[in-house]
């Protein structure tokens, strides 16, 4: 992550009661991004981002407390204030979107539904 990107993100990252963010938080945040960008498991996060368990713990804590949602909301608002938000920026990568297993059994004319009653 570049310094300019981090400058947008850092104000929205929780600060410890003891003072400013330690440098390692940026590294750990980069580790979280690396993990999701590559699709690797947490144990495969490179050591340069810190111990995988620490990177995962940071992600887990921030996910539970809504830090990532607040960060996304803030970044979208920032982009909107610059006039840089548009639907053309929204995309869904079909390599990661999976259809429900029942979608393969969609009824077609002349073919009965494959769905059964689940109670």
MDTraj code that builds the backbone (N, CA, C; nanometers):
import mdtraj as md
import numpy as np

residues = "UNK UNK UNK UNK UNK UNK UNK UNK UNK UNK UNK UNK UNK UNK UNK UNK UNK UNK UNK UNK UNK UNK UNK UNK UNK UNK UNK UNK UNK UNK UNK UNK UNK UNK UNK UNK UNK UNK UNK UNK UNK UNK UNK UNK UNK UNK UNK UNK UNK UNK UNK UNK UNK UNK UNK UNK UNK UNK UNK UNK UNK UNK UNK UNK UNK UNK UNK UNK UNK UNK UNK UNK UNK UNK UNK UNK UNK UNK UNK UNK UNK UNK UNK UNK UNK UNK UNK UNK UNK UNK UNK UNK UNK UNK UNK UNK UNK UNK UNK UNK UNK UNK UNK UNK UNK UNK UNK UNK UNK UNK UNK UNK UNK UNK UNK UNK UNK UNK UNK".split()
xyz = np.array([
    [0.0846, -0.1158, 0.0000],
    [0.0000, 0.0000, 0.0000],
    [0.0903, 0.1236, 0.0000],
    [0.0516, 0.2191, -0.0815],
    [0.1326, 0.3406, -0.0907],
    [0.1082, 0.4314, 0.0300],
    [0.1971, 0.5283, 0.0482],
    [0.1802, 0.6249, 0.1569],
    [0.0511, 0.7054, 0.1384],
    [0.0179, 0.7387, 0.0136],
    [-0.1042, 0.8150, -0.0134],
    [-0.2291, 0.7333, 0.0222],
    [-0.2274, 0.6047, -0.0100],
    [-0.3408, 0.5171, 0.0255],
    [-0.3535, 0.5045, 0.1771],
    [-0.2404, 0.4855, 0.2432],
    [-0.2432, 0.4729, 0.3887],
    [-0.2919, 0.6029, 0.4543],
    [-0.2571, 0.7170, 0.3948],
    [-0.3013, 0.8451, 0.4497],
    [-0.4536, 0.8566, 0.4479],
    [-0.5194, 0.7935, 0.3507],
    [-0.6656, 0.7926, 0.3468],
    [-0.7247, 0.6961, 0.4491],
    [-0.6552, 0.5872, 0.4744],
    [-0.7067, 0.4813, 0.5613],
    [-0.6779, 0.5072, 0.7085],
    [-0.5595, 0.5535, 0.7391],
    [-0.5138, 0.5653, 0.8789],
    [-0.6097, 0.6401, 0.9715],
    [-0.6719, 0.7504, 0.9287],
    [-0.7617, 0.8201, 1.0218],
    [-0.8831, 0.7373, 1.0662],
    [-0.9126, 0.6304, 0.9937],
    [-1.0308, 0.5488, 1.0234],
    [-0.9960, 0.4199, 1.0969],
    [-0.8693, 0.4028, 1.1270],
    [-0.8231, 0.2836, 1.1985],
    [-0.8246, 0.3142, 1.3478],
    [-0.8778, 0.2232, 1.4282],
    [-0.8828, 0.2484, 1.5729],
    [-0.7444, 0.2749, 1.6308],
    [-0.7364, 0.3742, 1.7168],
    [-0.6108, 0.4102, 1.7821],
    [-0.6115, 0.3520, 1.9225],
    [-0.5002, 0.2926, 1.9608],
    [-0.4879, 0.2383, 2.0964],
    [-0.4930, 0.3528, 2.1969],
    [-0.5412, 0.3229, 2.3146],
    [-0.5518, 0.4250, 2.4196],
    [-0.4155, 0.4811, 2.4586],
    [-0.3092, 0.4117, 2.4224],
    [-0.1753, 0.4531, 2.4631],
    [-0.1110, 0.5535, 2.3682],
    [-0.1748, 0.5808, 2.2523],
    [-0.1150, 0.6778, 2.1615],
    [-0.1347, 0.6414, 2.0161],
    [-0.0495, 0.6949, 1.9275],
    [-0.0675, 0.6725, 1.7850],
    [-0.0448, 0.5261, 1.7459],
    [-0.0873, 0.4952, 1.6250],
    [-0.0741, 0.3581, 1.5758],
    [0.0723, 0.3177, 1.5611],
    [0.1055, 0.1994, 1.6042],
    [0.2415, 0.1513, 1.5779],
    [0.2571, 0.1184, 1.4297],
    [0.3773, 0.1250, 1.3801],
    [0.4083, 0.0968, 1.2396],
    [0.3581, -0.0410, 1.1993],
    [0.3617, -0.1359, 1.2928],
    [0.3210, -0.2730, 1.2607],
    [0.1751, -0.2827, 1.2189],
    [0.0896, -0.1916, 1.2628],
    [-0.0520, -0.1984, 1.2239],
    [-0.0652, -0.1838, 1.0729],
    [0.0130, -0.0948, 1.0149],
    [0.0097, -0.0806, 0.8684],
    [0.0561, -0.2099, 0.8027],
    [0.1611, -0.2707, 0.8540],
    [0.2089, -0.3982, 0.7995],
    [0.1020, -0.5060, 0.8128],
    [0.0381, -0.5115, 0.9280],
    [-0.0651, -0.6126, 0.9506],
    [-0.1858, -0.5882, 0.8597],
    [-0.2212, -0.4612, 0.8395],
    [-0.3295, -0.4276, 0.7480],
    [-0.2937, -0.4737, 0.6075],
    [-0.1682, -0.4507, 0.5676],
    [-0.1219, -0.5004, 0.4380],
    [-0.1300, -0.6529, 0.4312],
    [-0.1043, -0.7196, 0.5430],
    [-0.1170, -0.8654, 0.5478],
    [-0.2605, -0.9105, 0.5259],
    [-0.3550, -0.8369, 0.5821],
    [-0.4962, -0.8686, 0.5599],
    [-0.5296, -0.8519, 0.4123],
    [-0.4852, -0.7406, 0.3537],
    [-0.5098, -0.7184, 0.2113],
    [-0.4451, -0.8268, 0.1271],
    [-0.3218, -0.8658, 0.1615],
    [-0.2520, -0.9713, 0.0882],
    [-0.3317, -1.1006, 0.0911],
    [-0.3813, -1.1352, 0.2091],
    [-0.4562, -1.2601, 0.2253],
    [-0.5801, -1.2627, 0.1353],
    [-0.6554, -1.1526, 0.1323],
    [-0.7764, -1.1507, 0.0508],
    [-0.7462, -1.1351, -0.0974],
    [-0.6404, -1.0638, -0.1313],
    [-0.6028, -1.0479, -0.2716],
    [-0.5589, -1.1804, -0.3325],
    [-0.4889, -1.2619, -0.2554],
    [-0.4376, -1.3882, -0.3082],
    [-0.5337, -1.5043, -0.2885],
    [-0.6253, -1.4922, -0.1928],
    [-0.7153, -1.6033, -0.1632],
    [-0.6492, -1.7129, -0.0822],
    [-0.5345, -1.6843, -0.0270],
    [-0.4603, -1.7817, 0.0526],
    [-0.5209, -1.7969, 0.1909],
    [-0.4768, -1.8987, 0.2602],
    [-0.5184, -1.9174, 0.3983],
    [-0.4416, -1.8231, 0.4899],
    [-0.4953, -1.8046, 0.6091],
    [-0.4289, -1.7153, 0.7047],
    [-0.2880, -1.7620, 0.7378],
    [-0.2675, -1.8910, 0.7460],
    [-0.1344, -1.9433, 0.7816],
    [-0.0305, -1.9188, 0.6724],
    [-0.0756, -1.8793, 0.5533],
    [0.0161, -1.8533, 0.4425],
    [0.0566, -1.7068, 0.4310],
    [0.0051, -1.6211, 0.5192],
    [0.0416, -1.4788, 0.5157],
    [0.1925, -1.4683, 0.5391],
    [0.2653, -1.4000, 0.4490],
    [0.4111, -1.3887, 0.4643],
    [0.4515, -1.3250, 0.5975],
    [0.5606, -1.3697, 0.6507],
    [0.6112, -1.3240, 0.7802],
    [0.6398, -1.1746, 0.7822],
    [0.6655, -1.1139, 0.6657],
    [0.6951, -0.9699, 0.6633],
    [0.5786, -0.8855, 0.7139],
    [0.4580, -0.9438, 0.7180],
    [0.3410, -0.8734, 0.7701],
    [0.3188, -0.9002, 0.9178],
    [0.4020, -0.9813, 0.9745],
    [0.3874, -1.0188, 1.1145],
    [0.3379, -1.1625, 1.1241],
    [0.3305, -1.2160, 1.2436],
    [0.2810, -1.3526, 1.2604],
    [0.1374, -1.3637, 1.2059],
    [0.1092, -1.4716, 1.1351],
    [-0.0227, -1.4881, 1.0745],
    [-0.1335, -1.4775, 1.1784],
    [-0.1082, -1.5300, 1.2987],
    [-0.2119, -1.5284, 1.4015],
    [-0.2429, -1.3852, 1.4472],
    [-0.1417, -1.2996, 1.4476],
    [-0.1622, -1.1594, 1.4840],
    [-0.2404, -1.0871, 1.3759],
    [-0.2066, -1.1148, 1.2503],
    [-0.2781, -1.0545, 1.1381],
    [-0.4240, -1.0980, 1.1409],
    [-0.4473, -1.2272, 1.1642],
    [-0.5839, -1.2777, 1.1716],
    [-0.6588, -1.2161, 1.2905],
    [-0.5936, -1.2070, 1.4048],
    [-0.6579, -1.1503, 1.5231],
    [-0.7004, -1.0054, 1.4994],
    [-0.6152, -0.9287, 1.4317],
    [-0.6500, -0.7907, 1.3989],
    [-0.7710, -0.7880, 1.3067],
    [-0.7671, -0.8696, 1.2017],
    [-0.8810, -0.8764, 1.1099],
    [-1.0092, -0.9149, 1.1835],
    [-1.0022, -1.0173, 1.2640],
    [-1.1193, -1.0672, 1.3345],
    [-1.1773, -0.9609, 1.4277],
    [-1.0917, -0.8944, 1.5034],
    [-1.1378, -0.7902, 1.5964],
    [-1.2020, -0.6745, 1.5207],
    [-1.1386, -0.6304, 1.4136],
    [-1.1927, -0.5182, 1.3370],
    [-1.3213, -0.5564, 1.2644],
    [-1.3294, -0.6790, 1.2170],
    [-1.4517, -0.7234, 1.1498],
    [-1.5686, -0.7253, 1.2479],
    [-1.5438, -0.7746, 1.3681],
    [-1.6500, -0.7832, 1.4692],
    [-1.6971, -0.6472, 1.5172],
    [-1.6079, -0.5495, 1.5200],
    [-1.6438, -0.4170, 1.5711],
    [-1.6855, -0.3196, 1.4606],
    [-1.6891, -0.3650, 1.3361],
    [-1.7372, -0.2810, 1.2269],
    [-1.6356, -0.1849, 1.1685],
    [-1.5084, -0.2057, 1.1973],
    [-1.4051, -0.1147, 1.1462],
    [-1.4004, -0.1170, 0.9941],
    [-1.4097, -0.2349, 0.9339],
    [-1.4000, -0.2427, 0.7874],
    [-1.5206, -0.1773, 0.7200],
    [-1.6386, -0.1957, 0.7769],
    [-1.7577, -0.1304, 0.7204],
    [-1.7452, 0.0204, 0.7302],
    [-1.7013, 0.0689, 0.8454],
    [-1.6832, 0.2136, 0.8631],
    [-1.5762, 0.2664, 0.7681],
    [-1.4705, 0.1897, 0.7479],
    [-1.3642, 0.2293, 0.6556],
    [-1.4177, 0.2384, 0.5131],
    [-1.4939, 0.1385, 0.4708],
    [-1.5503, 0.1422, 0.3355],
    [-1.6451, 0.2610, 0.3197],
    [-1.7296, 0.2843, 0.4191],
    [-1.8207, 0.3985, 0.4129],
    [-1.7433, 0.5289, 0.4011],
    [-1.6365, 0.5423, 0.4780],
    [-1.5556, 0.6645, 0.4757],
    [-1.4843, 0.6814, 0.3414],
    [-1.4307, 0.5739, 0.2878],
    [-1.3599, 0.5833, 0.1595],
    [-1.4559, 0.6139, 0.0450],
    [-1.5764, 0.5562, 0.0505],
    [-1.6759, 0.5874, -0.0525],
    [-1.7185, 0.7326, -0.0423],
    [-1.7389, 0.7817, 0.0799],
    [-1.7750, 0.9227, 0.0995],
    [-1.6644, 1.0152, 0.0495],
    [-1.5394, 0.9776, 0.0757],
    [-1.4255, 1.0575, 0.0287],
    [-1.4225, 1.0608, -0.1241],
    [-1.4414, 0.9464, -0.1867],
    [-1.4428, 0.9411, -0.3330],
    [-1.5610, 1.0210, -0.3888],
    [-1.6762, 1.0131, -0.3212],
    [-1.7935, 1.0887, -0.3665],
    [-1.7677, 1.2388, -0.3579],
    [-1.6972, 1.2823, -0.2531],
    [-1.6679, 1.4254, -0.2392],
    [-1.5763, 1.4750, -0.3508],
    [-1.5030, 1.3846, -0.4103],
    [-1.4153, 1.4188, -0.5234],
    [-1.4837, 1.3964, -0.6578],
    [-1.6074, 1.3474, -0.6526],
    [-1.6795, 1.3182, -0.7765],
    [-1.6275, 1.1929, -0.8453],
    [-1.5734, 1.1005, -0.7680],
    [-1.5123, 0.9803, -0.8251],
    [-1.5910, 0.8523, -0.7966],
    [-1.7197, 0.8650, -0.7656],
    [-1.8010, 0.7468, -0.7395],
    [-1.9008, 0.7317, -0.8520],
    [-1.9070, 0.6126, -0.9071],
    [-2.0033, 0.5838, -1.0123],
    [-2.0261, 0.4346, -1.0205],
    [-2.1379, 0.3953, -1.0766],
    [-2.1691, 0.2527, -1.0858],
    [-2.0716, 0.1777, -1.1751],
    [-2.0009, 0.2500, -1.2621],
    [-1.9030, 0.1812, -1.3468],
    [-1.7872, 0.1241, -1.2644],
    [-1.7738, 0.1683, -1.1385],
    [-1.6692, 0.1168, -1.0507],
    [-1.7105, -0.0133, -0.9828],
    [-1.8380, -0.0495, -0.9928],
    [-1.8887, -0.1681, -0.9258],
    [-1.8788, -0.2862, -1.0200],
    [-1.8186, -0.3934, -0.9728],
    [-1.8114, -0.5144, -1.0538],
    [-1.8166, -0.6357, -0.9636],
    [-1.8624, -0.7436, -1.0197],
    [-1.8657, -0.8704, -0.9486],
    [-1.7836, -0.9683, -1.0297],
    [-1.6820, -1.0215, -0.9687],
    [-1.5938, -1.1159, -1.0356],
    [-1.6554, -1.2546, -1.0243],
    [-1.6945, -1.3112, -1.1378],
    [-1.7639, -1.4400, -1.1352],
    [-1.6738, -1.5543, -1.0896],
    [-1.5448, -1.5322, -1.0807],
    [-1.4578, -1.6400, -1.0335],
    [-1.4715, -1.6604, -0.8844],
    [-1.5308, -1.5626, -0.8146],
    [-1.5463, -1.5789, -0.6706],
    [-1.6917, -1.5841, -0.6268],
    [-1.7848, -1.5599, -0.7190],
    [-1.9261, -1.5651, -0.6857],
    [-1.9776, -1.7014, -0.7254],
    [-2.0206, -1.7754, -0.6281],
    [-2.0675, -1.9098, -0.6550],
    [-2.2198, -1.9134, -0.6557],
    [-2.2727, -1.9890, -0.7492],
    [-2.4171, -2.0075, -0.7541],
    [-2.4566, -2.1105, -0.6485],
    [-2.5760, -2.0952, -0.5975],
    [-2.6285, -2.1929, -0.5026],
    [-2.6402, -2.3271, -0.5738],
    [-2.6178, -2.4358, -0.5038],
    [-2.6185, -2.5671, -0.5682],
    [-2.7520, -2.5988, -0.6349],
    [-2.8591, -2.5394, -0.5889],
    [-2.9893, -2.5653, -0.6499],
    [-3.0080, -2.4898, -0.7813],
    [-2.9207, -2.3943, -0.8091],
    [-2.9365, -2.3192, -0.9338],
    [-2.9152, -2.4084, -1.0556],
    [-2.8453, -2.5184, -1.0385],
    [-2.8247, -2.6114, -1.1497],
    [-2.9512, -2.6877, -1.1830],
    [-3.0487, -2.6875, -1.0957],
    [-3.1717, -2.7640, -1.1169],
    [-3.2905, -2.6721, -1.1440],
    [-3.2670, -2.5590, -1.2064],
    [-3.3752, -2.4664, -1.2364],
    [-3.4723, -2.5331, -1.3319],
    [-3.6022, -2.5292, -1.3028],
    [-3.6973, -2.5969, -1.3911],
    [-3.7065, -2.5274, -1.5262],
    [-3.7159, -2.6056, -1.6290],
    [-3.7337, -2.5515, -1.7629],
    [-3.8669, -2.6033, -1.8159],
    [-3.9175, -2.5423, -1.9221],
    [-4.0459, -2.5884, -1.9754],
    [-4.0409, -2.7377, -2.0072],
    [-4.1384, -2.8080, -1.9602],
    [-4.1451, -2.9512, -1.9850],
    [-4.0634, -3.0349, -1.8883],
    [-3.9895, -2.9711, -1.7978],
    [-3.9098, -3.0462, -1.7009],
    [-3.9543, -3.0082, -1.5608],
    [-3.9877, -3.1044, -1.4778],
    [-4.0341, -3.0700, -1.3427],
    [-3.9207, -3.0129, -1.2574],
    [-3.9596, -2.9373, -1.1571],
    [-3.8629, -2.8789, -1.0653],
    [-3.7910, -2.9880, -0.9878],
    [-3.6635, -2.9665, -0.9618],
    [-3.5830, -3.0622, -0.8844],
    [-3.5861, -3.0288, -0.7360],
    [-3.6542, -2.9209, -0.7002],
    [-3.6605, -2.8810, -0.5608],
    [-3.7604, -2.9677, -0.4864],
    [-3.7270, -3.0044, -0.3666],
    [-3.8182, -3.0819, -0.2851],
    [-3.8488, -3.0064, -0.1580],
    [-3.9528, -3.0471, -0.0960],
    [-3.9985, -2.9774, 0.0235],
    [-3.9039, -3.0045, 0.1393],
    [-3.8488, -2.8979, 0.1997],
    [-3.7598, -2.9113, 0.3139],
    [-3.8305, -2.8589, 0.4369],
    [-3.8511, -2.9416, 0.5331],
    [-3.9187, -2.8978, 0.6558],
    [-3.8329, -2.9184, 0.7736],
])
top = md.Topology()
chain = top.add_chain()
for i, resn in enumerate(residues, 1):
    res = top.add_residue(resn, chain, resSeq=i)
    for name in ("N", "CA", "C"):
        top.add_atom(name, md.element.get_by_symbol(name[0]), res)
traj = md.Trajectory(xyz[None], top)
